[in-house]
Every structure is written in structure tokens, then in C-alpha cells.
Amino acid sequence: MKSIFATFLLALLPLAACSSVQYGDPTEVETVNVDWGSTDLQQFSAKMVVSLSGDPDLNYMATAGKGDDKRIIVYMGAIRNETKEHIALDAVTDAIRTELMRTNKFRFVADQAGQTEIGDQVRHQNESARVNPEMAKKFGKQLGADVVVYGTLYSIEKKRDRSIESAGTKTEDTYYQFVMNCVNIETGEIIWSERDEIRKTQKTGLFG
């Protein structure tokens, strides 16, 4: 019996050592577990883009110094993570900004990371003595944003362990709520707000 079992394990070793990688459809619904995933990012960002671009109060803003182009100038702020997960929410703001730019309805100024890069480059051009002074860019000429867009991601997580009543099934449930706001920088007034919700449930059987 021991020799049969050993032969069986040896037969499985090549299979256990195998590994394969393949490309998949990035838009396919991802259901690996109840944690934050690519489908959640895509759903939330798509909802916000549709709502922002379709809001009639965000068609234009006639502030001083803009000239003939009255499109709203946006500063894309951060999304606060109020979940227990470590989530790179910059991916959400990047996705929203990218899609909004394609609508050609808004103008964008650099975010905090971009401002750091700009500052480093302006100082290099003016202080390194390596750049033609006539071509060196100066501080004080950036566009002033009209609004800032920011948000918060919340989650509620519930678990039910295996029991006789649940027939040995473990249940995990995660509810996500995503809220975004657009605020007039000069007045502090919230001129747009939107939210979206997702609930995901995972059931694991007795031998899962």
C-alpha cells in the first residue's frame, strides 16, 4: 500500500511543479474573492465619469483669466481609503481623469505628484545653468483650477464561520460604498456629488 501511495505522489509531482501564465480579458468580471478588484475599480470609475460629464452644472465656469476657453479646470484630488484593505486608489483617480479628458469637456492641472515633478524641472531649468535662459520656464504662470474632485471609499465586512446550521459553509460578505464630490475652490460649495455601491458574497464549502 505504501509503495502504491508513493508512486501516486511521484506521479503528481510534475503537475504540482508546473506553472502557466496566460492573458485574459481585462474587462471580464473578476470574482476571485470578495476583496477589492479590477471590476470594482472599473465600475466605480465608469459611474463617476458618466455622472460628472453629464452634469449640466459642469458645462463651463467663467472665471477670470481663462480667456475664451470656459471649460472647467479640474484638480484631481485624492480618494480616502476607509476600508481595512490596502488599496492603491490612485488607480481610480487616474482612470477617471483619463476618461474625462477624452470627453474634451474639462481641463486638468497636475496633481500633487505632477506638481513635484514640475517644481523639480523648473528649478533645474533656472538653477542648473544647463538650460538656455530664454527657454527656461518660470513659476507663476500655471492655470488656476476652478474645482477639486475628491472622494472616499468605505467598506463593511461581515463573516459567518462554519456551523451545523450553515451545513459547514463559511460566508464572507463585503459591501463597498464609493462617494465623490466636486467642490468650487473659490466658494467651497459642493456643486456635484455621486455615490456607487457594490456588494460581494463568497461562500466556501466544507472542503474549500
C-alpha positions in Angstrom: 0.0 0.0 0.0 2.8 2.4 0.9 4.5 1.8 -2.4 1.3 2.5 -4.3 0.8 5.7 -2.4 4.4 6.8 -3.1 4.0 6.0 -6.8 0.9 8.2 -6.8 2.7 11.1 -5.1 5.6 10.8 -7.6 3.1 11.0 -10.5 1.6 14.2 -9.1 5.0 16.0 -8.6 5.3 17.1 -12.3 1.8 18.5 -12.2 2.5 20.4 -8.9 5.7 21.9 -10.3 4.0 23.2 -13.5 3.1 26.9 -13.8 1.4 28.7 -16.6 0.6 32.3 -17.3 -1.9 33.5 -19.9 -3.5 36.8 -20.8 -7.2 37.4 -20.1 -9.8 40.0 -20.9 -9.2 43.0 -18.6 -12.9 43.9 -18.8 -14.1 40.4 -17.7 -15.8 40.3 -14.4 -13.3 39.3 -11.7 -14.7 37.0 -9.0 -11.6 35.5 -7.3 -12.8 36.7 -3.8 -14.7 39.4 -2.0 -11.6 41.8 -1.8 -11.3 44.9 -3.9 -10.6 44.0 -7.5 -10.4 45.2 -11.1 -14.1 45.0 -11.7 -14.8 47.3 -8.7 -12.4 49.9 -10.0 -13.9 49.8 -13.5 -17.5 50.0 -12.2 -16.9 52.9 -9.8 -14.8 54.9 -12.2 -17.2 54.4 -15.1 -20.2 55.6 -12.9 -18.3 58.7 -11.9 -17.2 59.6 -15.4 -20.8 59.3 -16.7 -22.2 61.4 -13.9 -19.5 64.1 -14.0 -19.5 64.5 -17.8 -23.3 64.5 -17.9 -24.0 67.1 -15.2 -25.4 70.3 -16.8 -23.9 72.4 -13.9 -20.4 71.4 -15.0 -20.6 72.6 -18.6 -18.4 75.7 -18.1 -17.2 78.2 -15.5 -16.4 81.8 -16.5 -13.6 82.7 -14.0 -11.1 85.5 -14.5 -8.0 84.8 -16.7 -9.4 81.9 -18.7 -10.0 83.8 -22.0 -12.4 82.2 -24.5 -12.0 78.6 -23.2 -14.6 78.4 -20.4 -14.2 74.7 -19.8 -13.9 73.9 -16.1 -10.4 73.4 -14.9 -10.1 70.5 -12.5 -7.6 69.5 -9.8 -8.0 65.7 -9.2 -7.7 65.2 -5.5 -7.2 62.1 -3.5 -9.6 59.3 -2.6 -9.5 58.5 1.1 -9.4 54.8 1.9 -11.7 54.0 4.8 -11.6 50.2 4.3 -9.4 47.6 6.1 -7.7 46.7 2.8 -4.5 48.2 1.4 -5.9 49.6 -1.9 -4.0 51.8 -4.4 -6.8 54.2 -5.0 -4.6 56.4 -7.3 -5.6 53.9 -10.0 -9.2 55.1 -9.6 -8.4 58.8 -9.9 -6.1 58.1 -12.9 -8.9 56.1 -14.6 -11.5 58.9 -14.0 -9.2 61.6 -15.2 -8.2 59.7 -18.3 -11.8 59.1 -19.4 -12.9 62.6 -18.6 -10.1 64.1 -20.7 -11.4 62.0 -23.6 -14.7 63.8 -23.4 -12.9 67.1 -24.1 -15.3 68.8 -21.6 -12.8 69.5 -18.8 -9.2 70.8 -18.5 -6.9 69.4 -15.8 -4.0 70.7 -13.9 -1.3 68.4 -12.5 -2.0 66.6 -9.2 0.4 66.6 -6.2 2.8 64.1 -7.8 2.8 66.1 -11.0 3.4 69.4 -9.1 6.5 67.9 -7.5 7.9 66.9 -10.9 7.1 70.4 -12.3 8.8 72.1 -9.4 11.9 69.9 -9.8 12.1 70.7 -13.5 11.5 74.5 -13.1 14.3 74.6 -10.6 16.6 72.6 -12.8 15.9 74.9 -15.8 16.6 78.1 -13.8 19.3 77.0 -11.3 21.5 74.4 -13.1 23.0 76.7 -15.7 22.4 74.0 -18.3 19.3 75.4 -19.9 19.1 78.4 -22.3 17.7 81.2 -20.1 15.4 82.3 -22.9 13.7 78.8 -22.8 13.7 78.3 -19.0 10.2 78.2 -17.7 9.2 80.3 -14.7 6.9 79.8 -11.7 3.7 81.8 -11.6 2.1 81.0 -14.9 0.2 77.8 -14.1 -3.6 77.6 -14.7 -5.6 78.0 -11.5 -8.1 75.2 -11.0 -11.8 76.0 -10.7 -12.8 72.9 -8.8 -11.3 70.0 -6.9 -12.7 66.5 -7.2 -12.1 64.1 -4.3 -13.7 61.1 -2.8 -13.9 58.3 -0.1 -14.1 54.5 -0.3 -15.9 52.8 2.6 -16.5 49.1 3.3 -18.4 46.9 5.7 -17.2 43.4 6.1 -19.2 40.5 7.6 -18.2 36.9 8.1 -20.1 33.8 9.3 -17.9 30.8 10.2 -18.9 27.2 9.5 -21.5 25.8 11.7 -24.1 23.0 11.8 -26.8 25.5 10.9 -24.9 26.6 7.8 -24.1 23.0 6.8 -20.4 23.6 7.1 -20.4 26.6 4.7 -18.3 29.7 5.5 -19.7 33.0 4.2 -17.9 36.3 3.6 -19.7 39.4 2.6 -18.1 42.8 1.7 -20.1 45.9 0.9 -18.3 48.9 -0.8 -19.6 52.4 -1.0 -17.8 54.9 -3.2 -18.5 58.6 -2.8 -17.1 61.5 -4.8 -17.6 65.3 -4.6 -16.7 68.3 -6.8 -16.1 71.5 -4.9 -15.8 75.1 -6.1 -12.4 76.1 -4.8 -13.3 79.8 -4.5 -16.6 79.4 -2.7 -16.2 76.0 -1.0 -19.6 75.0 -2.4 -20.1 71.3 -3.3 -21.5 71.5 -6.8 -21.6 67.8 -7.6 -21.8 64.6 -5.6 -22.2 61.0 -6.6 -22.0 57.6 -5.0 -22.0 54.0 -6.1 -22.3 50.7 -4.2 -21.2 47.1 -4.6 -21.9 44.0 -2.5 -19.9 40.8 -2.9 -20.6 37.5 -1.2 -18.3 34.4 -1.1 -19.5 31.0 0.1 -16.9 28.3 0.8 -18.0 24.7 1.3 -16.8 22.3 4.0 -13.7 21.2 2.0 -12.9 24.6 0.5 
